[in-house]
Amino acid sequence: MDNKPISSSSADPEPPATDRTKPVATSLSPAALTSSAPSSSSPSSLSVSSLAVSAKAATTSAGGESPLREVFLGPRGMYPGTRWLIYLAMAFVIFQVEGWVVLPLRSHVSVLWWRLMIEASMMLAAILPGLAMARIEERPFGEFGLPARRAFGRNFWVGTLWGIGSLSVLMLALRAAGAFEFGSLSLHGAHIWKFAAYYAVLFLLTGFFEDFLMRGYSQWVLARGMNFWPAAALLSFSFGAIHGANPGEAKTGLVAAGMIGFFLCLTLRRTGDLWWALGFHMAWDWGESYLYSVPDSGAILPGHLLNSSLHGPEWLTGGSVGPEGSYLVFVVIGALWVLFDRAYPEVKYGASRETETLSSS
C-alpha cells in the first residue's frame, strides 16, 4: 500500500494573512461585508471561503464569537467534515424529493422499470450534490473522480474486463469444488439480449450511485482532513455496513463488500479516477445477477440467464448471500489487490493538480 499524501497543491488554499493586533469589530455593516469578500467573486459564486465569511458573521456577537464557530469552522474555512455533512444532507433531501415525485408512478410501471427508476434516483441523489459542492469548492467536478473527458474510456473497459474475469475465476473455483452448477438456459431468443442490456444499464446506475457516494466527493473531502487511506478505510467500512440492509445478507458478505470497496479505493488511487472502479463494479454485479444467475448480496433478480444452483457448506457457497459470502472471495480479493498493485504502480490521484501547479510556477 502506498502512503503518498495528497498533494498540497490540491488542498484548500491558505487563508489571507490578517493583522492579529486589531480588535474584533462589534458590528458588521453591509459595506464592511462587501469589502471583506474576495474581489474576484461574483454575487452568484459561492465558495468555501465566502461561506466561511458569512458563517463567521452569523456566529459573531457583541460579546465575542459563538462556540459553534469552533465546531464547524477552522482557520481555512469550513472543516472537511462539515462540508461532507452538507453534501450528505443535500443528497438526503434530493432523494426524499425524488421519492415524493416518482412514488405515484409505482402502480403504473412494472417491477423492472420501478427498480430502474429507483437506481436512477439514487444516482442523481449522489451526483447532483457533488455538482453543487464543486461550485462551493470552486473546483472542477471531475476532481471528485468522474472527469468527463475520460468517460467510458480505456479505464472503464479495462475495469469491466477485470470485474467479469475475477468473478469468473471465483465461479469456476466453486464449480471445481462441486459447489456450483451452471444448469440450463432460463431465457431464450431476444430475451437473452434484452435482459443482458437491462442489467448492464441497471448496474451501471448502481455503480454511479455507490462509487460516487463512497469514493467520489466523500473520499475527496475527507482525505483533506485525515489523508487518503484513513478516509478510504472509514468509507469502505461504511460501504460494507450499508449492505446489511439487503435481505439475505450475512456478516461474511458485509466484510467482503467492505474489502471490495477498499480495493476500489486502491483503483481510484492508482488510475486517478473512478472509471476503472465503475466498470469493475458494473461487471461484477452483472455477472452475479445475470450471467451466472446467483444471489448478489442476498438477492436473486428476475430475468437471469441460467437455472444455476449452489450447493454445499455455507462457508464455501456463501449461502443466501451468494458467492460474495464464500470464503473463497477473500482469496480472489487478495489476488486482485496484488495483481492490480503490480499492474498500476504509480499514484495518480491528485496528480493532475500537482502538474498544473508545477507548470504554472
Secondary structure, 3 states (H helix, E strand, C coil): CCCCCCCHHHCCCCCCCCCCCCCCCCCCCHHHHHHHCCCCCCCCCCCHHHHHHHHHHHHEECCEECHHHHHHEECCEECHHHHHHHHHHHHHHHHHHHHHHHHHHHHHCCHHHHHHHHHHHHHHHHHHHHHHHHHHHCCCHHHHCCCHHHCCCHHHHHHHHHHHHHHHHHHHHHHHCCCEECCCECCCCHHHHHHHHHHHHHHHHHHHHHHHHHHCHHHHHHHHHHCHHHHHHHHHHHHHHHHHHCCCCCHHHHHHHHHHHHHHHHHHHHHCCCHHHHHHHHHHHHHHHHHCCCCECCECCCCCCECCEECCCHHHHCHHHCHHHCCHHHHHHHHHHHHHHHHCCCCCCCHHHHHHHHHHC
